[in-house]
Structure formats: C-alpha cells, structure tokens
Amino acid sequence: MPEIHQKEISEFEREASSPPLSSEFEAGHLSQLFQGPINIRSIALTGLFLYASLLVMYVAKAIMLPVFVALFLNLLLAPLVRGVEKIYIPAPFAAVAILLVLISTLTFGIIQLSTPASLWLNRAPEAFQQVERKILTIKNSVLEMGKATQALEHMTNLSESRKAQKVEMKTNSLGGLLVDWTTEFILGLVSTMILLYFFLASGDLFLEKLVKVLPRFSDKRRAVEIVRGIENNISSYLVTVTSINIGLAMVTSLAMYLLGMPNPILWGAMAGILNFIPYVGSIIGLGAVTLAAAITFEHMNMVGLVSGAYLFLTAMEGNFITPHLLGRKLTLNPVVILVSVLFWGWLWGVIGALLAVPFIASLKIICDQVEPLNSLGEFLSR
C-alpha cells in the first residue's frame, strides 16, 4: 500500500473535526447524486432495479451471505485490529491471531452444545406428545362438566393419533435436513472466515482507493468523514448489542440452573443468539424453553415458573437495558424491525433473520451521515 494514501486519510480525519468549509460544501457535491427529477420513468426504473437486486440476492445466496457476514464481523473486529497495530504488530498477523481466537471459541462452543442440542431435537416428538397429554388432562377435567365430554374426548383421541403419526413421519426428514444444514453451515463458515481474514488484513485499503479515485479535495474529505462515521457507529452498535446478548446468555443460564433445568448453558446460548432477532427470537426461545420444561417437570407450576423467568429476562433486556445503552439515536422502529426480520428471513433463512437488525441499523447510520437521506433515517428510528 502506498504510504502517501494513509497519510492523506489521517489528514482528512483531522480536518473532518474542523468547522465546515462553506454552505456549499454542506450541500455536498456527493449529495447531488441523490437529487434529480422524480417522474414515472424514474420510479419504474427504480422498481426494476430493486426487483433485479432482490432476484440476484435470492439466487446468489450462497455467495452473498458469507460476504455480508464477513463485512459485519469486520466492522465488529476492525477496532481490535487497529488496537493491536498500535503495539507494532502488522494487520495480517493481528488478523490471524484474532481469527484463531474466534475459530477456537466457535469450535469449543459448538462441541459443547451440539450433543445436548441433538438430544433435545431427538426428543422433540416425545416432547410434543407429553405436552399434548398434559394439556388434554387439564382440558378433560374441564370438559367433564359438559354433556359432550365423551364425543370431544373421542375426537381428541383421533386427532392425537393422527398428530403422532405426522410427527413420526417428519422425524426421518429431520435427519436429512440437519445434514444439509450442517454441510451448508460448514461451507459458509469456511468462506466467511477466509473473507474476514482478507477484510481485516487489508485495513484501510478500500478507503485509500476511494480517496485516490475522487477528484475533488472536498469530496475526499467528505468521503473519509462519512466512511469513518459509519464504521465507528456500526462498530459501536455491534459491540454494544453483542455485549448485551452475551450478558443475557449468562443471566439466562444462571436462572435455568437455579430452576433445575438440564443443560442451562444451552438455553442461555440459545437466548443470546435468538436475541439478535428482536421479538420473533424471544417468542421462539420462549416456546423452546416451555417445551423443554414440560418434559422435565411433572407439575405445570414449574413449567410456568421457567417460562415466566425466561420471559421476564428477555422483556427486561428489550424494554429497558438495550434502549438505555443504545439511546434513542440507534433505537429502531419496531414495525420496521418486524418487517425486516420477516423479509430477510424469507430471503436468506435463519442467517438472514439474524442479520436483519444489523442491516437496518447500518442503513439508519448511513442515512444519518448522508444529508439527503436524513428523512429516511428519521423514519427508521423509533
């Protein structure tokens, strides 16, 4: 990398903290790209472009998913690489060390959690039958007061046998799905780690290229200011959210241990991972914990206590802790979050749902940094 480019970036970063050059610069030469007449032709072309983009993202899922995951991980870990560089360790070596730690942590976690997770998955059909029997017991005790008790019991028994047969038929396909998901996960993980290494090792290469290509000094300065602002804000957001979810995982594990749930670390890890999917993740986690508690405990009081503890912890995190730590600037519109989770989940599956909120948060940060897009950023906020 030419040394002159890094010096230029440092100079632009220092100048970015100084007062604006003029009102003309505030409008920004770059902002003119977002301006222009709005007519039927432009709307139609925009719609065709969005349709083509969605089609490409859907077809190229196997390629684009590792790229986006690596980009977000790069934003999360790039400050750590810069910190290591300050003690005169080159970025490629720092990237290797960080990746080794990350891969070791992921491998250890997968090894520790894969066995109990597979056991619970194998017990899923039995779990549904046990929960159904407990619900039917409560239901039958109420229906005994009516005249139609025998007929309803007969219909319930028929539906129970049919449901049990469906669950048994799906069990065989579950193994094949797990094999496919595991293969896809391993390939995606390897691709993501390779891309992440090059992102971390390249450092400011792309920013240097951008500074070199832009012709005007004002555009160079503005580009460095926008890129640094976006990178710092997204990194801060990802670090904060990841820290919150790790804390939630630890507290949930402790709560499940105190309540006597088996494999408490598994439920804590599940809570932390699913918390990257607001609202929907909490509902899925609550259903899984309730199902596991129904298998573990005979009395419904303990099942309700476990479910209530999980619901209380996730509600406290979502309504008080996260809004307080992120502040209003990065607090997103709940409707936008739900639509984003549904859309990216439909487009890219579970990984897409996990990336939905970082996508929207990144888009809001970009809109806050680019003046013509400020109105869209306000729409995305709460």
C-alpha positions as CSV (number, residue, x, y, z in Angstrom):
1,M,0.0,0.0,0.0
2,P,1.4,3.5,-0.8
3,E,2.2,5.3,2.3
4,I,1.0,8.6,1.0
5,H,-2.6,7.4,0.9
6,Q,-2.6,6.5,4.7
7,K,-1.2,10.0,5.4
8,E,-3.9,11.6,3.3
9,I,-6.6,9.7,5.2
10,S,-5.1,10.8,8.6
11,E,-5.1,14.4,7.4
12,F,-8.7,14.2,6.2
13,E,-9.7,12.7,9.6
14,R,-8.1,15.6,11.4
15,E,-9.7,18.1,9.1
16,A,-13.1,16.4,9.5
17,S,-13.3,17.7,13.1
18,S,-12.8,21.3,12.0
19,P,-15.7,23.6,11.1
20,P,-17.3,23.1,7.6
21,L,-15.7,24.9,4.7
22,S,-18.8,26.6,3.4
23,S,-22.5,26.3,3.0
24,E,-21.9,25.0,-0.5
25,F,-19.8,22.2,1.0
26,E,-22.5,21.4,3.4
27,A,-24.8,20.6,0.5
28,G,-22.0,18.4,-0.8
29,H,-21.0,17.6,-4.3
30,L,-21.7,13.9,-3.5
31,S,-25.3,14.7,-2.4
32,Q,-26.1,15.8,-6.0
33,L,-26.1,12.1,-6.8
34,F,-29.3,11.7,-4.8
35,Q,-31.1,14.6,-6.4
36,G,-32.9,14.8,-9.6
37,P,-36.4,14.9,-11.1
38,I,-39.0,12.3,-10.0
39,N,-41.2,11.0,-12.7
40,I,-42.9,7.8,-13.8
41,R,-39.9,6.7,-15.7
42,S,-37.5,7.1,-12.8
43,I,-40.0,5.3,-10.5
44,A,-40.3,2.4,-12.9
45,L,-36.5,2.2,-13.4
46,T,-36.1,2.2,-9.6
47,G,-38.7,-0.5,-9.2
48,L,-36.9,-2.7,-11.9
49,F,-33.6,-2.1,-10.2
50,L,-34.9,-3.2,-6.8
51,Y,-36.6,-6.3,-8.3
52,A,-33.4,-7.2,-10.1
53,S,-31.4,-6.7,-6.9
54,L,-33.7,-8.9,-4.9
55,L,-33.6,-11.6,-7.5
56,V,-29.8,-11.5,-7.5
57,M,-29.6,-11.7,-3.7
58,Y,-32.0,-14.6,-3.7
59,V,-30.2,-16.6,-6.4
60,A,-26.7,-15.7,-5.1
61,K,-27.5,-16.5,-1.5
62,A,-24.5,-18.9,-1.1
63,I,-22.1,-16.2,-2.3
64,M,-23.6,-13.1,-0.7
65,L,-24.3,-14.5,2.8
66,P,-20.6,-15.1,3.6
67,V,-19.7,-11.7,2.2
68,F,-22.3,-9.8,4.3
69,V,-21.5,-11.8,7.5
70,A,-17.7,-11.2,6.9
71,L,-18.4,-7.4,6.5
72,F,-20.3,-7.2,9.7
73,L,-17.7,-9.2,11.6
74,N,-15.0,-6.9,10.1
75,L,-16.8,-3.9,11.4
76,L,-17.0,-5.6,14.8
77,L,-13.3,-6.7,14.9
78,A,-11.6,-3.9,13.0
79,P,-11.1,-1.6,16.1
80,L,-9.4,-4.6,17.8
81,V,-7.0,-4.9,14.8
82,R,-6.2,-1.2,15.0
83,G,-5.5,-1.5,18.7
84,V,-3.1,-4.4,18.1
85,E,-1.4,-2.4,15.3
86,K,-0.6,0.3,17.8
87,I,1.9,-2.1,19.5
88,Y,3.6,-2.5,16.2
89,I,2.0,-5.8,15.1
90,P,1.1,-5.8,11.4
91,A,-2.5,-6.1,10.4
92,P,-2.1,-9.5,8.7
93,F,-0.6,-11.1,11.8
94,A,-3.2,-9.4,14.0
95,A,-6.0,-10.7,11.8
96,V,-4.6,-14.3,12.0
97,A,-4.4,-14.1,15.8
98,I,-8.0,-12.8,16.1
99,L,-9.3,-15.4,13.7
100,L,-7.6,-18.2,15.6
101,V,-9.2,-17.0,18.8
102,L,-12.6,-16.6,17.1
103,I,-12.5,-20.0,15.5
104,S,-11.3,-21.7,18.7
105,T,-14.2,-20.1,20.6
106,L,-16.8,-21.2,18.0
107,T,-15.4,-24.7,17.8
108,F,-15.4,-25.1,21.6
109,G,-19.0,-23.8,21.8
110,I,-20.2,-26.0,19.0
111,I,-18.6,-29.1,20.6
112,Q,-20.1,-28.3,24.0
113,L,-23.6,-27.5,22.8
114,S,-24.0,-29.9,19.8
115,T,-24.6,-33.0,22.0
116,P,-27.3,-31.6,24.3
117,A,-28.9,-29.8,21.3
118,S,-29.1,-33.0,19.3
119,L,-30.6,-34.9,22.3
120,W,-33.3,-32.3,22.7
121,L,-34.0,-32.4,19.0
122,N,-34.4,-36.2,19.1
123,R,-36.8,-35.8,22.0
124,A,-38.9,-33.3,20.1
125,P,-41.7,-35.7,19.0
126,E,-41.9,-37.1,22.6
127,A,-42.0,-33.6,23.9
128,F,-45.0,-32.7,21.8
129,Q,-46.8,-35.8,22.9
130,Q,-46.1,-35.1,26.6
131,V,-47.2,-31.5,26.3
132,E,-50.3,-32.5,24.4
133,R,-51.2,-35.2,27.1
134,K,-50.8,-32.6,29.9
135,I,-52.9,-30.1,28.1
136,L,-55.5,-32.8,27.4
137,T,-55.6,-33.7,31.1
138,I,-56.5,-30.1,32.0
139,K,-58.9,-29.9,29.1
140,N,-60.7,-33.2,30.1
141,S,-61.1,-32.1,33.7
142,V,-63.0,-29.0,32.4
143,L,-65.0,-30.8,29.8
144,E,-66.3,-33.3,32.3
145,M,-68.8,-30.7,33.4
146,G,-70.4,-30.7,30.0
147,K,-72.7,-33.2,28.3
148,A,-70.4,-33.5,25.2
149,T,-67.4,-34.8,27.1
150,Q,-67.3,-38.3,25.5
151,A,-67.7,-37.0,22.0
152,L,-65.0,-34.4,22.5
153,E,-62.7,-37.0,24.1
154,H,-63.2,-39.3,21.1
155,M,-62.4,-36.5,18.6
156,T,-59.3,-35.5,20.7
157,N,-58.0,-39.1,20.7
158,L,-58.4,-39.3,17.0
159,S,-56.5,-36.1,16.4
160,E,-53.9,-37.2,18.9
161,S,-53.2,-40.4,16.9
162,R,-53.0,-38.5,13.6
163,K,-50.7,-35.9,15.0
164,A,-48.4,-38.5,16.5
165,Q,-48.2,-40.2,13.0
166,K,-47.3,-36.9,11.4
167,V,-44.6,-36.2,13.9
168,E,-43.1,-39.7,13.3
169,M,-43.1,-39.2,9.5
170,K,-41.3,-35.8,9.9
171,T,-38.6,-37.3,12.1
172,N,-37.0,-39.2,9.2
173,S,-36.7,-36.0,7.1
174,L,-35.3,-34.1,10.0
175,G,-32.1,-36.0,9.9
176,G,-31.6,-35.2,6.2
177,L,-32.4,-31.6,6.8
178,L,-29.8,-31.5,9.6
179,V,-27.2,-33.0,7.3
180,D,-27.9,-30.4,4.6
181,W,-27.9,-27.6,7.1
182,T,-24.6,-28.8,8.7
183,T,-22.9,-29.0,5.3
184,E,-24.2,-25.6,4.2
185,F,-23.1,-24.2,7.6
186,I,-19.6,-25.5,7.4
187,L,-19.1,-24.3,3.8
188,G,-20.5,-20.9,4.7
189,L,-18.3,-20.7,7.8
190,V,-15.1,-21.5,5.9
191,S,-15.9,-18.9,3.2
192,T,-16.8,-16.3,5.9
193,M,-13.5,-16.8,7.8
194,I,-11.4,-16.6,4.6
195,L,-13.2,-13.4,3.6
196,L,-12.9,-12.0,7.1
197,Y,-9.2,-12.5,7.1
198,F,-8.7,-10.5,3.9
199,F,-11.0,-7.8,5.2
200,L,-9.1,-7.5,8.5
201,A,-5.7,-7.8,6.9
202,S,-6.4,-5.2,4.2
203,G,-7.1,-2.5,6.7
204,D,-7.9,0.9,5.0
205,L,-7.1,-0.4,1.5
206,F,-10.6,0.4,0.2
207,L,-10.7,3.8,1.8
208,E,-7.3,4.6,0.3
209,K,-8.5,3.6,-3.1
210,L,-11.6,5.8,-2.7
211,V,-9.5,8.8,-1.7
212,K,-7.3,8.3,-4.7
213,V,-10.2,8.0,-7.2
214,L,-12.2,11.0,-6.0
215,P,-11.0,14.1,-7.9
216,R,-12.0,17.0,-5.6
217,F,-10.5,17.7,-2.2
218,S,-13.9,18.4,-0.7
219,D,-15.2,15.0,-1.9
220,K,-12.1,13.3,-0.5
221,R,-12.6,14.9,2.9
222,R,-16.3,14.2,2.9
223,A,-15.8,10.5,1.9
224,V,-13.3,10.0,4.8
225,E,-15.7,11.6,7.2
226,I,-18.7,9.6,6.1
227,V,-16.8,6.3,6.0
228,R,-15.2,6.8,9.4
229,G,-18.5,7.9,10.9
230,I,-20.4,4.9,9.5
231,E,-17.7,2.5,10.5
232,N,-17.4,3.8,14.1
233,N,-21.2,3.9,14.7
234,I,-21.8,0.5,13.2
235,S,-18.9,-1.0,15.2
236,S,-20.2,0.7,18.4
237,Y,-23.7,-0.7,17.7
238,L,-22.5,-4.2,17.0
239,V,-20.2,-4.3,20.1
240,T,-23.0,-3.0,22.3
241,V,-25.6,-5.4,21.0
242,T,-23.2,-8.4,21.2
243,S,-22.2,-7.5,24.8
244,I,-25.9,-7.2,25.8
245,N,-26.7,-10.6,24.2
246,I,-23.7,-12.3,26.0
247,G,-24.9,-10.8,29.3
248,L,-28.4,-12.1,28.6
249,A,-27.0,-15.6,27.8
250,M,-25.1,-15.7,31.1
251,V,-28.0,-14.5,33.2
252,T,-30.4,-16.9,31.5
253,S,-28.0,-19.8,32.0
254,L,-27.9,-18.9,35.7
255,A,-31.6,-18.7,36.0
256,M,-32.2,-22.0,34.3
257,Y,-29.6,-23.6,36.6
258,L,-31.3,-22.3,39.7
259,L,-34.7,-23.5,38.5
260,G,-33.3,-27.0,37.9
261,M,-33.4,-27.1,34.1
262,P,-31.0,-29.5,32.5
263,N,-28.3,-28.1,30.2
264,P,-28.7,-24.5,31.4
265,I,-25.8,-23.3,29.2
266,L,-27.6,-24.5,26.1
267,W,-30.7,-22.4,27.0
268,G,-28.5,-19.4,27.8
269,A,-26.7,-19.7,24.5
270,M,-30.0,-20.0,22.7
271,A,-31.3,-16.9,24.4
272,G,-28.2,-14.9,23.4
273,I,-28.3,-16.0,19.8
274,L,-32.0,-15.6,19.3
275,N,-31.9,-12.1,20.8
276,F,-30.2,-10.9,17.6
277,I,-33.8,-11.4,16.2
278,P,-35.9,-9.0,18.3
279,Y,-39.5,-10.0,19.2
280,V,-39.5,-13.1,16.9
281,G,-36.4,-14.6,18.6
282,S,-37.9,-14.1,22.1
283,I,-41.1,-15.9,21.0
284,I,-39.1,-18.8,19.5
285,G,-36.9,-19.1,22.6
286,L,-39.9,-18.9,25.0
287,G,-41.6,-21.8,23.1
288,A,-38.5,-23.9,23.2
289,V,-37.9,-23.4,26.9
290,T,-41.5,-24.0,27.7
291,L,-41.4,-27.3,25.7
292,A,-38.2,-28.4,27.5
293,A,-39.7,-27.5,30.9
294,A,-42.8,-29.5,30.1
295,I,-40.7,-32.6,29.5
296,T,-38.5,-32.0,32.6
297,F,-41.1,-31.2,35.2
298,E,-44.3,-33.0,36.1
299,H,-46.1,-30.0,37.6
300,M,-47.3,-27.2,35.4
301,N,-46.3,-24.7,38.2
302,M,-42.6,-25.3,37.5
303,V,-43.2,-25.1,33.7
304,G,-44.9,-21.7,34.2
305,L,-42.1,-20.6,36.5
306,V,-39.4,-21.4,33.9
307,S,-41.4,-19.7,31.1
308,G,-42.0,-16.7,33.3
309,A,-38.3,-16.3,34.2
310,Y,-37.3,-16.5,30.5
311,L,-40.0,-14.0,29.5
312,F,-39.0,-11.7,32.4
313,L,-35.3,-11.6,31.4
314,T,-36.0,-11.1,27.7
315,A,-38.6,-8.4,28.4
316,M,-36.2,-6.5,30.8
317,E,-33.5,-6.6,28.2
318,G,-35.7,-5.5,25.3
319,N,-37.6,-2.7,27.1
320,F,-35.0,-1.3,29.5
321,I,-31.4,-2.4,29.1
322,T,-31.0,-2.2,25.3
323,P,-32.8,1.2,24.8
324,H,-30.8,2.7,27.7
325,L,-27.5,1.6,26.4
326,L,-28.1,2.3,22.7
327,G,-30.0,5.5,23.3
328,R,-32.7,7.0,21.0
329,K,-30.3,7.6,18.2
330,L,-29.9,3.9,17.5
331,T,-33.4,2.7,18.7
332,L,-35.2,1.4,15.7
333,N,-38.9,1.4,14.8
334,P,-40.5,-1.9,16.0
335,V,-42.6,-2.1,12.9
336,V,-39.6,-1.7,10.6
337,I,-37.7,-4.3,12.7
338,L,-40.5,-6.9,12.3
339,V,-40.8,-6.3,8.6
340,S,-37.1,-6.5,8.2
341,V,-36.9,-9.8,10.1
342,L,-39.7,-11.3,8.0
343,F,-38.2,-10.1,4.8
344,W,-34.6,-11.1,5.3
345,G,-35.7,-14.4,7.0
346,W,-37.8,-15.2,3.8
347,L,-34.9,-14.2,1.6
348,W,-31.9,-15.8,3.4
349,G,-33.4,-18.0,6.0
350,V,-32.2,-18.1,9.6
351,I,-28.9,-16.2,8.9
352,G,-30.9,-13.5,7.1
353,A,-33.2,-13.1,10.1
354,L,-30.1,-12.8,12.4
355,L,-28.7,-10.1,10.0
356,A,-31.9,-8.2,9.7
357,V,-31.5,-5.8,12.6
358,P,-27.8,-5.1,11.8
359,F,-28.9,-4.3,8.2
360,I,-31.5,-1.8,9.3
361,A,-29.2,-0.3,11.9
362,S,-26.4,0.1,9.4
363,L,-28.9,1.7,6.9
364,K,-30.0,4.2,9.5
365,I,-26.5,5.1,10.4
366,I,-25.7,5.7,6.7
367,C,-28.8,7.8,6.4
368,D,-27.8,9.9,9.4
369,Q,-24.4,10.5,7.9
370,V,-25.6,11.4,4.3
371,E,-27.7,14.6,4.5
372,P,-30.2,13.8,1.6
373,L,-31.1,10.5,3.3
374,N,-31.7,12.0,6.8
375,S,-35.5,11.8,6.3
376,L,-35.3,8.1,5.7
377,G,-33.1,7.7,8.8
378,E,-35.8,9.5,10.9
379,F,-38.4,7.1,9.5
380,L,-36.4,4.1,10.6
381,S,-36.0,5.4,14.2
382,R,-38.5,5.0,17.0
